[in-house]
Amino acid sequence: MPITSPNNETLKDVRKLAGRKWRDKLQRFVAEGEDLVAAADAAGWTPVARLVAAGSGLDGEEVAPHLLAELSSLGSGTRVIGVYDQRYARDLGRRCVALWGVRDPGNVGTVLRAALAFGASSVALGPGSADPFGPKAVRASMGAVFAVPVRRVRTVDELPAPRVALVAREGRELADLDTAPATLVVGAEREGVPDDVLAACDAVAHIPIAGAADSLNAAMAATVALYEANRGASRGHVAREAGPQADTIARRA
């Protein structure tokens, strides 16, 4: 029997999860749409609830379509909504990207997507960063929120070392660092990495940009930096496998 009352307790809980206060209190979040729910299934996340439009043929608890549409934050509505327990990682691994003061949830979600694409072990979220489990961040992640470990941190000391802060036009070029960073620290485009965080990092680097552009936004900077870190790691692997001659070629590339 489909849910037909707007006062249904499960529907009430889904409405609450639109706000961060209730997400933090219940430690749950919502993913909308077949692609995101399929990504959760593929990553082994079991939903607390799976609501589907009655008559859609999808697996889950059926809800009258007009009520499911009212729950949706998507302009076009949705045929499925999944509710999940939040997960935070203990181990950040050896290729982490840390966001400091990145308040835009779209940027946070995009960084999660880039982290998945370029082999990062985790995304750490410093003070002032948006909720990775908010609806905009979840959508922007394109399902990566289910595959990339996330963790909230308060200090740089909690991050794997060496830690390299990305600052526009300061320090060495990222590709020229002698040691590959275990953590890339990225701040908001306007404010940048806070001074105290910068002082606690092991090095400062920049992504060379041409023309009149002053900087890249956080998601763009993190994506380019993750690509470069992944490329550098690949070059290093080839060099180790092939010996000293390949190492020389890799450094010149």
C-alpha positions, 0 to 999 in steps of 0.5 A: 500500500503506497504512502498517501499521507503527507503526515507519514513519519518517514516523509517528515524525517526526509523533510527535516534532513533538508536542513543541516541542523537535523542532518547533524542531529540525526546523522543522516542524509538524503540522495535523490535520483536513480543515478545517486541511489545506484551509486550508493548500492554499488558502493555498498551503502544500505539505505535506512529508507528507499522511497519510490514513486508508486507505479514506477516499478522501482524497488522500495517503499512506494509513495504517491508521486505527488508527495514524492515530488513535494519532498524533492529538491530537484526542479523536475522531481524524482522517482526515488529518494534514499536516506542514508546514515552519514559515514566519517573516516578514521584513516585519511590515507596517503593522498588526501585533499583538505578543504579549509573554509570552502563554504560552497557545497557545490565546490565540496561535491565537485572536489569529492568527484575529482578525488574519486577520478584521480585516486585520492584516498580521502577528502578532509573538511576543515572549519567553515567548510560546507556539509558534504552530506547536504543536498547540493554537495551530494548532487555535485559529487555525482555519487562520489560521496559514497565512494570517497572517505570524508572526515572533519578535522580541526587542525593541520596536525590531523592531516597526513604529512607532508602537507602542501598549501595551494596559494595563488602565485606563491611558493614553487610550482606544484609540479616542481616539488621535491616530495609528493604531498600526502595532503593538498590543502585548499582554501576558498577562492576569495579568502584563501588558506588561513594564515595559521593553517598556512604556517602549519603546512610543510610547504606552499605551492601554486598552480601556474595560470596564464593571462589576467586570471588571478586565481582558480576557485576551490574546486578547480584548483583541487581538481588540477592539483589532484590530477598533477599529484596523480600524474606525478605518482604515475611517473614515479611508479614508472621510474621505480619499475624501469630504473635510473634511466627512466627516473631521469626521463620522468624528471625531464617530462 
